[in-house]
Amino acid sequence: MKKLILIVGVLVGILGMLAALSTQGQPQTAMKVNVGIITPKLKESKDFYTNVLKYSVAFENDFYILMHAPDNTPAVAFLLPNHPTQQPVFQPAFQGAGMFFTIEVRDVDAEFRRIKSLGIPIAIELRDEPWGDRHFAVVDPNGVGIDFVTYKAP
C-alpha cells in the first residue's frame, strides 16, 4: 500500500511539473477586449447594434449599455458622457471620427444584401481589395465605421 501511495504521489508531482512547464512564457490570464464608446446616443446605438448587427443587451442601466455579439461574447459598451459616477478619463464624448470595427463574416455578399435591405446607408460599396479582402462598410450612429469582411487569398 505504501508503494502505491508513493507511486501516486510521484505521478501527481510529475503531472504538476509538466503543467507548470507547459504554461511557462504564456500569459496567466486570457484577455478579452470590450470596446467602449462614450456617447449621448445610447438609444440610437442600442437600436443600431440590436437591429442591424444582431447584438443583444447583456447589461443596461440609465447611463451604460453592454452589448454582446451574436456569439454571446462581450463586444461593445456605450456610456453617457460626463456621468457623475465616472472618473475624468471616462467623461468626454467620442467625437465621431478615427475609429472602426471589422466584423468578419462567412458570406459578405449575403451580409451586404441583408444590411442593404434594412435601408442602412452603405459607406463603402461591396468590393474586392488587391490584398484579398472582400468587404463593405457602414457607419454607426456615433460615426464609427463598421467594416464587414470575408478574407480571401489575394
N, C-alpha and C positions, 0 to 999 in steps of 0.2 A: 504494500500500500504506500509506504514511504517513497518507493521508487516511482510509482505512478504520479504522486504529488510533485516530486522533483521534476519529472519529465514535463508535466503540465505547466509548472512554473517556468521552466526553461523555454518552452514553446511560447508562452504568453510574453515573456521578456523579448524573445526574438521578434515576434509579431509587432510588439510595441516599437522596437528599434527600427524595423522596416517601415512602419507607418511614419515615424518621425523623419526618416531619411527621404521618403517619397514626397514629403511636403517641404523640404528644405529649399529655400530660394523662392518659394511661392508666397503670395500674399496670405495673411492669416484669415482674412475675410473677403468674400466676394463683394464687389462694388456694384451698385445699381444706380443708374442715372435717372433722376426725376427733374425735369426741366421746369422752372417756374417763371411765369410771366406776370409782372406787376402791371395791372390794367384796371381801369374803371369799367371795362366792358365784360363783367362777369357773365351776365345773361347771354350776350351775343356770343361769347366764347363757348359757353356751355352748349348753346344751341348748335353752333357750327361743328364742334367736335363730336357731339352726340349724333346729329342728323347726317352730317357729311362723312365724317371719319369712322362712325360707328363705335366711338369710345363710350364708356359708361362711367357714371359718377361713383367713386369709391368713398368719398367723404365730402361733405358740404356744410358750411355754416354761412353766416351773413357776410363774411369777408374773405372766404377761402373756398376753393373747389379743387379737389384732387381727382383726376380722371385716369382711368385705366384704358389701355389699348384693347382691341378685341381679344387678344390672347390673355387678357387679365393681368398684364404686367403694368406697374405704375409707369405713366408716360409723361403727363404734363399737369401742372398745377397753375391756378390763377389766383392772384392775391390783389385785393384792393390797395391802391396806393395810399400812403400817409395814414395807415391804420395805427391807432394808438398802442396796440398790443405788440407791434413790430419794432425791431431795432432800426436805426437810421439806414443801414445798408439795404434794408428791405422796404424802404419808404417810397423812393421816386418811381414814377411810372415809366415803363418801357416806351421809348419814343417812336417805335414803329418802323425801324429800318436796321438792316445789318444782321438779320437772324433768319435762319431757315432750318427746317426739319426735312430729312429724307425718309420716306416710307417705302421700303422695299416690298413689292407685291409680285405674286406669281405671274399675273397676266395684266400688264399695264394697259393693254388695249381695252380689255373689258372694264378696268377701273376708270379709264378715260371716258368710255361711253356712259358708265354709271354716274360719274360726277357731272358730266355734261347734261345728262337727263334731269339732274336736280336743279339745273339753271344756274349753277355756280360759275362765275366768270373764270375763264381759263387765262392765266398769266403767260404761260409758255405752252404753245400747242404741242401735241404729241409729236416727238421727233426722235431720230436716231443720232447719237453723237459718235464721232470718229473713235473714241476710246471704248465704245461698246455699250454705253447706257442707251436704253430706250426709255424716254420719260416725258412727263408733262408736269406743269406746276400750277397751283392756285395760291391765293393769299388769304390767310385767316383774318378775322375782324381786327386783329391787333397789328397787322402789317407783316406778319411772319410768313415767309414763303414756305409752302408745303410742296416738296418735290416727290412725285410718285415715280418709282423707277423699277425696271426689270433689268438686271445686269446680264449682258451677253459678252462673249469674247469679241474683240474688235476684228 
